[in-house]
Amino acid sequence: MVSIIIPAHEEAKYIGVSLEKILNQKDVVYINKNTDLKAIAAETSDRILCEITVVVSKGKDNTEDIVGQHPKVNMIAGNFKGVSDARNIGAKASRGDVLLFLDADTLLNEGFIKKLDSLKNSTNIIGTSKLYPDIQSIKARIFMFCNNIAHIISKTSMALIFCHREIYDKVKGFDENMPAGEDLKFIKLALNEHAKFKYFGDISAVTSMRRFETVGYLKITFEWIKGYFFKPPSYYDVVR
C-alpha cells in the first residue's frame, strides 16, 4: 500500500487541487483510517491501495475546512513545530509500505501512485521524480530542466520524496530541529544505510514556483548549493 503524507500550513489555495489530482488517479482504491484492511483484502487483491494523510498545522486560512471536505482523506490537525514534525506525525499514523512525502502545492500526474506501488517489495529504495513548473515562463522551464538533472546527479529532491517504510524507520524520520535542509539530510542518512536512490523520469508532478518567483531563482539556487556542500540554511523563506 502507498501512503501519501502532506504537511499543510495555510495552503488553502493549493491543497484542494492537490487532493483532487491524487483522488482521480486510475485503478487506485483509496482508504482512510477507518478502513479494515483485512475485510477488504479479497475484493482489492488486484487493486492498488492508497491512503492520504494531510497534517494541517493550524493557521489563518481555511485549509482545515477544505481537507475536511474529502472523506477519503485522513486529517491530523494541530500546532506543529514545522514541516519535519508534520511529516513524522503523518508517517507514524500511516499504514503503507511505500511512503510519499508530498508538498501541498505539488500535483501528481496520472500513473504516479501505480508506479510507487511497484516499489512495495523494494525495501531499500528512496527517490524522487521528474518535476514540471506550474508556470510556463522560459525562466521557470529552464530552471526546472536543470533542476531535474541536478537531482539525478546529486541524489537530491524537491517537492516530493518517496521511500520504503523500512528505510524511513532506519533513519528515524526527518530531523525536527532543522528549519531547512531536512530533506537533504534525510536522503543522505538513507544512502548511508545503503538505500538506492531512484529518479523516475516516466512519472511526474507539477509544482508551484511561487517561492522562486518571490525570493529569486538565483538566491534559492545559491542556498541549495551552499547547503549541499557546506551547511544548510538556518532559516526558510515562507511564501504563501
Residue pairs with C-beta under 8 A, 6 or more apart in sequence:
1 31
1 37
1 49
1 50
1 51
1 95
1 96
1 97
1 98
1 117
1 120
2 48
2 49
2 50
2 51
2 96
2 97
2 98
2 99
2 100
2 113
2 116
2 117
2 120
3 50
3 51
3 52
3 53
3 91
3 94
3 95
3 96
3 98
3 99
3 100
4 22
4 50
4 51
4 52
4 53
4 100
4 102
4 113
5 53
5 55
5 87
5 90
5 91
5 94
5 99
5 100
5 101
5 102
6 15
6 18
6 52
6 53
6 54
6 55
6 90
6 102
6 103
6 104
7 54
7 55
7 57
7 80
7 83
7 86
7 87
7 90
7 101
7 103
7 104
8 15
8 54
8 55
8 56
8 57
8 63
8 67
8 86
8 104
9 56
9 57
9 59
9 63
9 86
10 59
10 60
10 61
10 63
10 240
11 61
11 63
11 104
11 105
11 240
12 61
12 62
12 63
12 66
13 105
13 240
14 104
14 105
14 208
15 54
15 63
15 66
15 67
15 104
16 66
16 69
17 107
18 102
18 104
18 105
18 106
18 107
18 108
19 52
19 54
19 67
19 70
19 73
21 107
21 108
21 109
22 50
22 52
22 108
22 113
23 30
23 52
23 70
23 72
23 73
25 50
25 108
25 110
25 111
25 112
25 113
25 114
26 110
26 111
26 114
27 47
27 48
27 114
28 47
28 48
28 49
28 50
28 113
28 114
29 40
29 44
29 47
29 48
29 49
29 50
30 50
30 51
30 52
30 72
31 37
31 40
31 49
31 50
31 51
31 72
32 51
32 71
32 72
32 73
32 74
33 51
33 74
33 93
35 51
37 49
37 95
48 113
48 114
48 117
49 96
49 117
50 96
50 113
50 117
51 74
51 94
51 95
51 96
52 70
52 72
52 73
52 74
53 73
53 74
53 75
53 76
53 90
53 93
53 94
54 67
54 73
54 74
54 75
54 76
54 90
54 104
55 75
55 76
55 77
55 80
55 86
55 87
55 89
55 90
56 63
56 64
56 67
56 75
56 76
56 77
56 78
57 78
57 79
57 80
57 86
58 64
58 77
58 78
58 79
64 75
64 77
67 73
67 75
68 75
74 93
74 94
76 89
76 90
76 93
80 86
80 89
81 176
82 176
82 179
83 174
83 182
84 173
84 174
84 175
84 176
84 178
84 182
85 176
87 101
87 173
87 174
88 173
88 174
88 176
90 101
91 99
91 101
91 165
91 168
91 173
96 165
97 120
97 164
97 165
98 116
98 117
98 119
98 120
98 162
98 163
98 164
98 165
99 162
99 163
99 164
99 165
99 168
100 116
100 160
100 161
100 162
101 160
101 161
101 162
101 183
102 108
102 159
102 160
102 205
103 159
103 160
103 207
103 208
105 134
105 159
105 207
105 208
105 210
106 131
106 159
106 160
106 205
106 206
106 207
106 208
107 134
107 205
107 206
107 207
108 205
109 203
109 204
109 205
109 206
111 202
111 203
112 129
112 203
112 204
112 205
115 200
115 202
115 203
116 162
119 125
119 162
119 164
119 198
120 164
122 164
123 164
123 166
123 167
124 164
124 166
124 167
124 194
124 195
124 196
125 162
125 163
125 164
125 167
125 195
125 196
125 198
126 161
126 162
126 163
126 164
126 167
126 187
126 190
126 191
126 195
126 196
126 197
126 198
127 157
127 161
127 162
127 163
127 197
127 198
127 199
127 200
128 151
128 156
128 157
128 158
128 160
128 161
128 162
128 199
128 200
129 160
129 162
129 199
129 200
129 201
129 203
129 204
129 205
130 148
130 199
130 200
130 201
130 203
130 204
130 205
131 144
131 147
131 148
131 158
131 159
131 160
131 204
131 205
131 206
131 207
132 144
132 204
132 205
132 206
132 207
133 140
133 141
133 143
133 144
133 206
133 207
133 209
134 206
134 207
134 208
134 209
135 209
135 213
139 217
140 209
140 212
140 213
143 212
143 217
143 221
147 158
148 201
150 156
151 157
151 158
151 199
152 199
154 228
155 187
155 191
155 197
156 183
156 184
156 187
156 228
157 183
157 187
158 207
159 205
159 207
160 205
160 207
161 183
161 186
161 187
163 190
163 195
167 190
167 193
167 195
170 190
170 193
171 186
171 189
171 190
171 193
173 186
174 182
174 183
174 185
174 186
175 182
175 185
175 186
176 182
178 185
178 232
179 233
179 234
179 235
179 236
180 223
180 227
180 232
180 233
180 234
180 235
180 236
181 227
181 232
181 233
182 232
184 227
184 228
184 232
185 232
187 197
191 197
210 239
210 240
211 220
211 237
211 239
212 220
214 237
214 239
215 237
215 239
220 237
223 233
226 233
227 233
